[in-house]
């Protein structure tokens, strides 16, 4: 038990799509960003919504799609919507997102 104002347990990131899975979450190697890797599991295209715990991580300020080596792609269809990130997933695709974080929302 702690005396701070954070809960005893909390999710950092979650996804709302039943056929998408988060397979990685870490600090990016060459950037001050959070790397989130997710993939589509069922062979169906989807629009997935990632929920970020801004109270712990800070507010998402920018998002880029990247390749598996963490190099940003020239274009991205991922977009920030408040404390959510929306991203289109093609069937059986893997997406790597670089999420720039700002101040905590508290």
Helices and strands as residue ranges (DSSP letters): E 13-15, E 20-27, E 33-40, E 46-52, H 54-57, E 60-66, E 79-81, E 84-89, E 94-101
